[in-house]
Amino acid sequence: MNIEKLLEEKAPMINKAIEKHIPRIFSKNTVLFKVNPPRYAYNTEAINKALAEPIWEFLDRGGKRWRPTLFLLICEALGKNPQEFVDYAIIPEVVHNGTLLIDDIEDASEFRRGKPCTYKIYGLDIAINAGNAMYYLPLLPLLENRERLGAEKLAKIYEIYVQEMISLSLGQAIDIAWHRGLANADKIEEKDYLQMCAYKTGTLARMAAKIAAVLSDANNELIEKLGHFAESVGVAFQIQDDVLDLTGEEFTEKKGGRGQDITEGKRTLMVIHTLKVAKAEDRKRLIEILKMHTSEQRLRDEAIAIMQKYGSIEYAKNFAKKIVEESWMDVKALLPESDAKEKLNAFARFLIERKI
C-alpha cells in the first residue's frame, strides 16, 4: 500500500478545509466573523497582514499532513464517510503548525522547511501571536456546527482538546528544562523520555484519534484504545525524527547538516541509551559535546559515532517499531475488518519506516 501517495491525495482536501476556516484573506463573510462578529469594526487589513499572511506563508511550505490523514482513516475504519469529517480533521494539523512557530522561537532556530523561521521574517510579536491563534482558529468548525453535533459530543471534544493542549505544554516544558540544564538531564531514564514524547508528540496524534472516534460514535473503551494507539504512533514518529536527524541525508539537508538535536543538547532515546550502556570515557565525552551546543559538524559527527558504537540508533528504531506493533494489537480486535483498517495499520508502519 502506497502511503506516500495517500498523503499526497489527502493534502489538497485538508488544505482546502483549512483555507475555508482560516482564509488567506479575511473578509466580513469569513466563518470567524459569522460565529464571533465584532462589536465595533472588522479591521480585516490588520488581521490579514499580522495573521493570515504569516500563517499561510508557513502553511504553504508543506508538511506531511499525517495527523489529519490519521484522523480521516480512523473515521473510515469506524464505518463513517471520511469526507463528512474533513473540517474537523484540521484541528490537530493547524495546532501542530502553531506549535512549530512557537518552537522555533523557543529554540532560536534559523530555518524551518528550508526557509527562514516565521519570526525571522515577520518579527517575534507577529510570530508569537500567529502561533497562539493557530491553537484556537481550527476550533471554528466546532462552533459553526455546534447545533448539529449536540452538547454531549461537543463537551467530550472540548474536554479532549483541553487535556491534550495542557499535555503539549507539559511536554515542551520538560524538553526545554532538559536541554537547558534546568533539570538533571544526565540521569534521564527511558520512561522519562517516553513520557515527554507522549506529551509533546503523542498528544496531537492522540487528539486526532480521540476526536475522530468521538465524532464517529465509538464507545469509551475504543476511544481510549485508539488514543493510545495514535499516541504510540506519535512517539514512534518522534523517535524516527530523532533517528533521521542523525542519519537521514535528505532529511538533514534542509536543516543545515546532521545532528541538529546535538546542537540543541536534546536528550533523545539514542542519547539516553548510550549514556546508560557506554564506557565512562565515551559517556563523559558525549555529555561534553551535548553541553557545548555546538554547530561544528566535526563535533556533531563525533557524538553520532559514539551513539553508533553502542548500537543506540538501531535500538531506537526497534523500540519505535515495537511500541506501534503492541498498541496496534490492542485496537485490531475492536475494529471491523475493512480496507480502511488495513490502511490504518500500513499508515502507522510507514511513519516509523520513512526516510524524510
N, C-alpha and C positions, 0 to 999 in steps of 0.2 A: 504494500500500500504506500503510495507516494504522499507523504505528509507535507513535504515542502510545497507540492502542488496544491494540496488542500488549503494551506495557509495563504498561498497566493490567490486562490479563488475567493477566500473569505474576506481578505483585507479590503477590497474596494467596497463591499457591502458594509463592513464595520466603519470604514472611513466616512461613508455616506451618512450613517446613523449618527456619528459624532458631529458631522457638519450640520445635521438637522437641528441638533440641540445646542451646539456651540458653533454658530456660523462664523465664516471667515469675516463677514461684515455684519455687525449687529444693526438691526433696524427696529422700528416700533412694532413690527409684526413678528419678531422672533419669539420662540417659546418662553424664554426667560421673562419677557415683559407681559406675556399673557398670564402666566401663573404668579408673577410678582411685579405688578405695574408700579412705576414710580409715582410719587405724590406730586412732585413739582416739575421735573424736566427729565428728558431721556438721556441727554449728554452722550449720544452714540459716538461722536467723533473721538472723545476722550477714551471711551471704553474700547473702541476699535484700535486706537494707537497703543494703549497701555495694556490691553488684554488679548483681544482677538489676534492681533498681528504677531506678538511673541509666541502665543500658544500654537498658532498654525505654522509659524516658521519652524517650530520644533517638531510638531506632528508630521509635517511634510518630509522630515528627514527619514521617515520609515519606522522600522521596528517590526518585530515578528508578529505582533498582534495575536500571540498564542493564548493569552488569558481569555479574551472574548471567544476565541475559537473553542477553547476548552468548555466555556460556558454553553455554547451552542451545541456542542457534541453531547453534553450531559442532558440538555433538554431533549435532544433527539433520542438518546439512549433510554430516556424515561417515557418515550412514546409520544412526544409532542412534536409539533411542526416548528423547527428552529426559526423559521422566517418570522414567526409571531413574537419572538423574544429578542430580536436584534437590538432594539432600542435600549433594553436593559443590559445587554452584554457590554455596552460601552463603559459601564460603571468601573469595573476593575482596571480597564485599559487606560482611561483618562486619569484616574487616580495614580496609576503606575507612572505615567509620564510626568505628572505633577511632582512625584517624589524624586524623579531624576533631576528636574530643575533645581529642587532644593538640595539634593545630594551633592550636585556639582559645586554649589556654593560652600557647603559644609566641608567638602574635600579639597576646596581651592583647585578644582580640576581646570584644565585648559581646553580640552576638546571632548565632544560627545557626538558619536555617529559621524565622525570625520569632519566636523565643523566646530568653530569656537562655541563654547558653552553660552547658553542664553544670557547669563549675567554679564558675560564679556561683550555681548552685542548691545544689550538694552540697558544695562546697569543693574545693580543689586536690588534697588527698590522695585523695579518693574518685574524682575525675575522672581523675587520672593512672593510678591502679590499674585502673579500669574500662577505660580506653583500652588499656592494656597487655594486659589479659586478653582483649580483643577481637582481639588478634593471634594468640591461641592457641586460644581456645574453638572457633572454627569448624573446627579440625582434628579434632574429635571424630568426625565421620563416617568419617574415615580409620582411626582407632583401632578404631572399632566394627566396621568391615568389613575389617579387615586380612587375615584369612584368605581371604576371597572375592577380594580384589584381588590378593593374591600379593606376594611380596617384591620382585620386579623392578619391577613397576608402582609400588608404594609408594615404593621408593627413588628412582625418577625424579621422582615428585610432590614428595617431600620436598626433593629437590635443587632443583627449580624454585622451591619455596616459599622456601628459604633464600636463593637467589640474588636473588630479587625483593624480599625483605624487606630485604636489605642495600642494594639499589638505592634503595629508599624512603628509607632514612636518608641515603644519599649525596645524593639529590635535595633533601631537606629541608635538609641542611647547606649546600649551595650556595646555595639560595634565601635562607636566613637570613643567610648571610655577605654576600650582595649587598645585601639591603635594610637590613642593619645597618651597612654600610660597612666590613666587615672585609676585603673584597677590593675591588679597583678596579672598582666597578660601572659606571663611565662608559666603560670600554673593552671591555665585553662584546660579543662578536660573536654573530651568529645561531646559529652552530654550538654556542656555549656554552649559549645559552638552550634550544636544541633538546635538548641532552644533559641539562640539568636537567629538562626536561619528560619526556624519555624515562625518566629515573629516577623522577621524582615522580608523574606522572600516567599515563605509558605503562605503568608497572610492573604495576599491578593489572589492567589490561586484558590485558597480555601474560601475566600469571599465569593469568587466567581462560581465555584461549585455549589456552595450552600444557597446562594440567591437563586441560581438556576434550578436547584432542587425544590426550593420553596415555590417558585413560580410554576413548576411542573407538578405540583401537588404530591410530592413524595412525603412519606411518613417521617417522623422524627429520627428513627434509627438510621434510615437511608440517608437523610440529610447529613447526619453526623459522620457516617462512614464515607460518604462521597467527599465531605470536607476533609477528612483525614487523608484520603487517597490524594486529593488535589494538593494538600499541604506537603505530602511526601514528594509529589512531582515538583513542587516549587523548591523544596530543599535540594532535591537532586539536580534541578536546573541551576541552582546557585553553585553547587559543588562542581558541576560541569563548566560553569562560567569560570570558576577559580582554576580548574584544570587547564582550560583553554588560554587563560591569562599567562600560563607558564609554557604552554606547548603549541598553541594554535597560531600558525603563520598569518592566515587571512584575518583571524580574529584580532590579533595584536597589532597588525599593520596600521589600522585606523586609530589605534590608541597611543602610538608612539613607542612601540617595542615591547618585548616580553617582560613580564614581571611588574606591571603597574601596581599590583597588590603589595609587592615587596616595598616599593617606594612609599606606599601609604602605611606600611608596617602592619598590614592586616594579618590576623591570626586565622588562617584558613584551615580546613581539615588536614591538608598536606603538612602545614607548619606544625600543627598540634601533634600529628602522628610522628613527625621527625623528632620533635623535642622530647617525645616520650621514649623513643627507641634508640636515638643516636648516642654515640660515644660523647663523653663530656666535652672534648675539644670541638667537635662538629656542632654540638648543641650551643656552645658558647659563641662560636663564630656566626651561626645563623641568627641568634638573638642580636649580636652586634650589628649585623647588616640591616636587620629589620628596624633597629633603633636609629639608624643613620638617616632613614627616609631618603635614601639616595636615588638619583635618576641615572646614575652611571651604569651603563649596560653591563660592563665587566663585572661589577659587584652583584648586580641582579642575577647574572648568569652563574656566578659562584654560589649564590643562595639556592638557585634552581638545581644545580649539580649536587648540592648536599641533600636536597629532598629526593632526587632521583637515586642517589646512592643507597637510601634506605627503603626504596620501593614505595614511597609515600604517594606518588602520583597514581600508580596502579591501584594502591589501596583505596584511594578516594574514588576512583572510577568504579571499582567493585562495590564499594559501600553504597554509592548512589543507585546502582542497579538493584541492589538487594532491597533497599527500603521501598522502592517503587513496586517491585515484584510482590513483596509481602503485603503492602497496602492494597494492591490490586486484588489479591486473593480474598480480601475482606469484602469487597464490593461485587466481585464477579458473580457470586451465587445469588445476589439480591437483584441483579439486573436481568431482564428477559433477553433471550438470545436475539440478536439483531445485527445488521451491518454496522449500525452506529456503535454498538458495544465493541465490536472488533476494531473500529476506527479509534475509539477512545483508548483502548489498550495499545494500539500501534502508535498513537499520538504521544502517550506517556513515554514509550520506549525511544521515540525519535528525539525527544527533548534531552535525553541523557546520552544520546549517541551522536548528536550533532557536532559539526566542526566549526560552526560560526553562530 
